[in-house]
Amino acid sequence: MPNDAYIMIGIAGIFLILFILAFLRAKYEDRKIDDAICQRTDVKDYGSFHIESSALRIGGWICFMIALALLIMGIVYLAIN
């Protein structure tokens, strides 16, 4: 049934949007941390403890891989039917 393929492709689009949002949020977090570091005189408090932006990037790449897999499955399913 081709409707199932369109649903898979639509869900892949949602995961691609999540991928883009995660990378934009990670860039914002990096900029926010850099601004906070520049305004502080004691920079020892802002070591490599903050890992949220890298976690957002990893989550973004996971969303991208899921979207790619769903997109390929949807296209193959459309080609078969």
C-alpha positions in Angstrom: 0.0 0.0 0.0 1.7 3.3 -1.1 0.1 5.2 1.8 2.5 3.5 4.2 5.4 4.7 2.1 4.2 8.3 2.3 3.9 8.0 6.0 7.5 6.7 6.3 8.7 9.6 4.1 6.7 12.1 6.2 8.2 10.7 9.5 11.6 11.0 7.9 10.9 14.7 7.2 10.0 15.2 10.9 13.3 13.6 11.9 15.2 15.8 9.5 13.5 18.9 11.1 14.6 17.6 14.5 18.1 17.2 13.2 18.3 20.8 12.0 16.7 22.1 15.3 19.3 20.1 17.4 22.2 21.6 15.5 20.8 25.1 15.7 20.2 24.6 19.5 23.8 23.3 19.9 25.2 26.4 18.1 23.1 28.6 20.4 24.3 26.8 23.5 28.0 27.1 22.4 27.5 30.9 21.8 25.9 31.3 25.1 28.7 29.5 27.0 31.3 31.5 25.1 29.6 34.8 26.0 29.5 33.7 29.6 33.2 32.9 29.6 34.1 36.2 28.1 32.3 38.1 30.8 33.8 36.2 33.7 37.2 37.1 35.2 37.7 33.6 36.7 37.4 31.1 33.8 38.1 28.0 35.9 34.4 27.5 36.6 33.7 27.0 32.9 36.0 24.1 32.1 34.9 21.2 29.9 32.1 20.4 32.3 29.3 21.6 30.1 28.6 18.9 27.5 25.0 19.7 26.5 26.0 21.1 23.0 27.9 18.0 22.1 25.0 15.8 23.3 22.6 17.8 21.1 24.9 17.3 18.1 25.0 13.5 18.8 21.2 13.4 19.1 21.0 15.4 15.9 23.1 12.9 14.0 21.0 10.0 15.4 17.9 11.8 14.1 19.6 12.2 10.7 20.4 8.5 10.5 16.8 7.5 11.5 15.5 9.9 8.8 17.8 8.5 6.2 16.8 4.9 7.0 13.1 5.8 6.9 13.5 7.7 3.7 15.3 4.8 2.0 12.7 2.4 3.2 9.9 4.6 2.0 11.4 5.0 -1.5 12.1 1.3 -1.8 8.6 0.5 -0.7 7.2 2.9 -3.3 9.4 1.3 -6.0 8.3 -2.2 -5.2 4.6 -1.4 -5.2 
